[in-house]
Amino acid sequence: MTADAGPVIALRGVRRTYPGTPPVHALHATDLSVGAGEYVAIVGPSGSGKSTLLHLLGLLDAPTEGVYELNGVDVAALPDADRTTVRGTALGFVFQSFHLLGHRTATENVELAMLYNRTPRAQRRTRAREALDRVGLAHRRDALPTTMSGGERQRVAIARALVNRPSLLLCDEPTGNLDTVTSGTVLDLFGGLHSDGLTIVLITHDHAVAARAGRVVEISDGTLRERGLHA
């Protein structure tokens, strides 16, 4: 996928309606632009449409109508196979649940992210270790997730999201399973990644977590509203 000089994310009139009697309008007509290097939090309560929006941004679902351009490419119109390729190369995902394999080391868990994007086998171990170093886990490369704290496991998950060098990091309630102190450490890490130029969109119900972003967008009943900028 060839990037242009425009925004990383550009949604124009994107809707998502689930069929039924009556149909469920999970996301109303939405316009959203996220520039390269921005750190945007999308905050809202349960049932507000956050998960629907994340699934659309992550190409896990397709809009009912509207245009979604990712790095200048209308990805909503791509065939499923091409969407899968884009997910594996342009996007990194961090979830509330860590989704790590307990019988695989931290390095091996990170390597798994490169199996489906044709990264040569000889490069996987080096890149996985570099990603773990970047999140402060050089000393835990060979540890199993079952021996790690929640914060360490989330940092392994972040390393896995970074290893393919995505242009966009999507985070879904990434501190939801962490205590306050550990949450702060993870948010500090996101702040550092943002300072390095990574584009981040973080979905959360927690306004204190959202306040760490550079820009906050609120979602309620499937409608987005800009809340403003933070210093």
N, C-alpha and C positions, 0 to 999 in steps of 0.2 A: 504494500500500500504506500503510495507516494504522498508525503506530507506537503502541504502548502504553507504560505505565510499567515494564514488566517487562524481562527480559534481552533483549539483542540476539539471542543464540543460545540456544535451548533444545532439546536433543536428549533424547528419551525412548525408550529401547529401540530405538535405530536400529541396524539390521544391514544389511550388504551381502554377499550371497552370489552368486557367479558360477556359472552352471550348468556342469555337466561331470560326468565320471565319474572320480573323485568330484567333487562340487561344491567350490568354493573359498570358504571363509569368510574373506573379506578383512577384514571388520570385524564383531566380535562385538557383542552387545547393549551399546549405549553410551548413557550419560547424560552430558550436558555442558551447563553453563550458563555463558555469558559475558555479564557485565553491560556496560552502556553505559560507554564510556571505559576498559575494561580493555585491557591489553596482554598477550596470552597466547601463549606459545611451545609448540608441540607438537613434541617431539623424539623421534627414533627412527631406527634404522638402516634401510638399504635393505631393502625387503620387509616392513616392519613394519606397513604399512597407512596410512602418512602420506598418500600420494597419493589413496587411496580416500577418506579422510576429507575431504581438501581438495576433491575433486570433488563430494562430497555437500554440503559447506558452501557451495560456489560454485554449486550448482544445475546442475552439469555432468553429474550423474548423480543417479538417484533411489534411495532406500533400498529394500531388499527388504521391510523392515517397519520400523515405528516411526514416531515423530512428530518432525518438524523444524519448529520455529517460529522464524521470523525476524521480529524486531520484532512478535511476538505473532501472526503469521499462519502457519498451517500450510502452508508452501510445498511440502512433499512431496506434498500432495494437489492442487496447482494443475495446470491443463492446461499443456502445453508452451509455448504462446504466452504465457501469463501468467508462467511461470517465466523466459522470455527477457526479458520486460519488467522483472521484478524484478532480474535480473542486470545489466541496463543502467542501473538507477537506484539500487539500494540497495547494490550491491557494487562494490568496486574490486579489481583483480587486479594483483599484481606477481610476475613469474616470474623464474626463474634466467636464461633467455634473454630478451633484451629485446624481441623481436618488434616492432622498429621498421622502417619502410620507409626504405631507404637513400636513395631519390631524393626524399624529402619532408623539409622542414625540421623542426626540433624543434616549432615551433608547429603545423605541419600535422599531424604525428604525433599531437599531443595533441588537435587538433580532430577527428580521425577518431573518437575515442571518443564524440563527441556526435551522430554522423550518425543513429544509430538510436533516439534517445530524444526526438526532436522538439524539440531545442534550436533556437530560431530562428537562422537563418544569421547574422543581424546580431550575435548574442551570442557566437558560437563563438570568433571571434578574440580578443575581450576576455577571455573566460574562460580560454582556452588560455594567454594571456600571463600572466594572474594566477596560474595553476597553476605555470607555469615560474618565476615570481618566487618563489613559495612554497618551491620546492626549490632556490633559489639559482642559477637559470640565466637570469636576465634578460639577461645579456650574450651568451647563446648561442641566443636565440630563433630566429634565422635560419640557424643552422648545420645542416649535414647530419649525420646519425648517423655517416657514414663519416669525418668529420673529428673525431669526439669520442672521448674516453677511455671506458673501460668504466664508470667511475663516473658520468661525465656521461650516458652512454646509459641507465644504470639510473635516474638522476634524471629523465630525460625520461619513462621508463616509469612512474615514480612519479607524476609530474605528470599523465600520461594517466589513471592510476588515480584520481586525486583530482578531476579536472575536473568529474565529474558529482556531486560532493559526496555520496559514499556514506556510509552509516551504518556500514559494515564494510569494512575493508581486509584482504584475504587475500593473504598473501605466501608464495610457494613457493620455498624455497631462494634468497632474493633476493641473497645474497652469494656464491653458488656459483661464479660466474665472475669474482670480484673478488679482488685481492690484499688482504693484511691491512690495510694503511693505508686503502685505498679502502673496504673492508668496514666499518671503523670509522666512516668518514664517513657511509655510508649508514645504519648503525645509529643514529648520532647524529641523523640526520634522522627516523627512525622515533620515536626518543625525543621529539623536539620535537613531532611530530604527535600522539603520545600525550598529551603535556602540554597540547596544545590541545584535548583531549577526544575525539580519534578512537579508535574501537574497532579494535584490530588483533589478528589471529590470524596468527602466523608459523610456518610449517612448516620444520623444519630437522633435519639429522642432527648438527649441530655444537653441542655443549653450551656452548661459549663464546658462541656467538651467542644461544642460548636464555637464557643467564644475563642478557642485557640486558633481557629482558622482566620484567614485574611478577609473572608467575605462570607456572609451568612444568608442563606435563602431558606425561608420557612415554607412548609407544605402543610396544607390542611384541606381535608375533603377533596383531595386530588387536584388542588390548585396551588401553584407556586406564587410566593410573594417575596420580593427582595426585602431584607431587613437592614441592609446597609453595610458599611465597611468598618473594620476594626483596625486600630493602629498596630 
